[in-house]
Amino acid sequence: MVKNLLGSSVLGKVYDVWQNSVAFAFLRLIYRAFSRAFYHSAVVRFFVKDSRVEAVYAQSVTAKLLRAIFDFIARGLTLLCDGIKRAAEGGVAARFWNKYVKNAWFLNFETLLGGFLLLMFVVPHDSWSNTYALMGVLGLFVLYFFMVGARTRKLLHLHELGLPFLLFALAAVLGIVFSLDRADSFRVFLFYLTAFLFVYLIVADVSTTQRLDKLLGFLFAAVVFTAFYAFYQRLTGVQVNASQTDIFLNPGVPGRVFASFGNPNNYSEFLVMMTPLAAVFAVRRKNPLLRALLCCAMVFPVIALVMTYSRSGWISILAACLVFVYFAQKKLLPALLLLGAAAVPFLPNSVMVRIASLFSGGDTSSVFRLYIWQGAIGIVRDNWLTGIGLGPAAFAMVYPAYANVKALVGVPHSHMVYMELIIEFGILGFLSFMWYMFRLWKDSAVAAVHRAAGDRTLRLTLIAALASLVGISLNFAVEYVWFYPRTMFTYFILAGIAAAAVRISKAPKTDASAQPGQADRAPHEEQ
């Protein structure tokens, strides 16, 4: 592959000489020896094997109780659906349903789910209410359970999402119990509930590569449409916001685009999480013309990310690219690094100024974060066990007593996800989320390397999800990404896609390759 990229140029000839040299053969011999030793090491075997904790958890009283509750609801809905079917059988409504509605492509569940996600991401900030997200996901959740009752979907039990997920959800509930402002904490808990339901629905419904590909198509549309919106903002002009950019250290940096997200940092975080998945959708089209058009369209979100002037976003997407190339084609890593270095002289002056401000030592946003973290560490020290409760209201009540005088006003959170987890959730929330995050990394990597080798689309989706998860984890260290609910939802949608892809990779090939709708039919459903 590397030789094909280099072609018959001088670099290609140099590469041929290098590949046939004694030094290359010696280095390859050493690499292969270490590679074999690494892949057969106890460390790799530990990470590759299935979790014993999950096996014990699946047989625990908690899992059995949750399973019984879900089974009870599903049986009740099955009786209801059977009764409705018998009562309506042969009627006008039943005939209309069977002829026009039952097999309509635009009314299947995965289309409704993907369409809702697309709508949620492209609606402008000023026209969006997070209540819409809660109402939409609740409606989809109820619909899904009715489909389970109608025997057109299999029931996903909560324990199948893993113990870390359950513990983090429990910590969110405790974030209300121990809160200093329960009303505001309950309001914020509804955002977490929305995010958790997105995870459940995606893992439950996306059980085949066909459904996974369809969902990626909707996310591709969301990424490209928001990028077009960002270009529109650049053409019409975006006012420079002094609260987002140090004007003295960033001369010539224009107003930062934010598309439909209301804030350039929020938009850059969305792009970091969704662009790798959108790229996989583009490159996996079978039609050459369509593939070329979609790949060309991916230029717009890349440029849109540049126009956000989010330094943390740039670093995160670079990390995501490195992870993606490492797992997809390691040989291209040197070429990627050389290409990145060669591109630096061609970057716009405003971008270079923005990058240089990172190393100036006097950037107000960076210094302000350090002052905030000084106060936040004090809150952690005194409230690490239970936390102070979810939401900005509880934080506003506690922070002034710990704040550095240089960062006393206008601080709604700690500007770091990891620190905010301990502050709001306590130690249980922090540890359970870190466990959940690293479990997603490990499961995605193992599935991509060991289980999905024969399915290129699934493998690339797993690698893209892993790359996005690793990339955004760097944002977590300098931004409270979840302060804006739509970026919180984006993260858990990404987590749901990763978990769904892992689940598909574990399924028998007959299930994983089934036609849409077949793999999810209950065993007793009539064909």
Secondary structure, 3 states (H helix, E strand, C coil): CHHHHHCCCHHHHHHHHHHCCHHHHHHHHHHHHHHHHHHCCHHHHHHHCCCHHHHHHHCCHHHHHHHHHHHHHHHHHHHHHHHHHHHHCCCHHHHHHHHHHCCCHHHCHHHHHHHHHHHHHHCCHHHCCHHHHHHHHHHHHHHHHHHHHCCCCCCCCHHHHCHHHHHHHHHHHHHHHCCCCHHHHHHHHHHHHHHHHHHHHHHHHCCCHHHHHHHHHHHHHHHHHHHHHHHHHHHHCCCCCCCCCCCCCCCCCCCCCCCCCCCHHHHHHHHHHHHHHHHHHHHCCCCHHHHHHHHHHCHHHHHHHHHCCCHHHHHHHHHHHHHHHHHHCHHHHHHHHHHHHHHHHHCCHHHHHHHHHHHCCCCHHHHHHHHHHHHHHHHHHHHCCCCCCCCHHHHHHHHHHCCCHHHCCCCCCCCCHHHHHHHHHCHHHHHHHHHHHHHHHHHHHHHHHHHCCCCHHHHHHHHHHHHHHHHHHHHHCCCCHHHCHHHHHHHHHHHHHHHHHHHHHHCCHHHHCCCCCCCCCCCCCCC
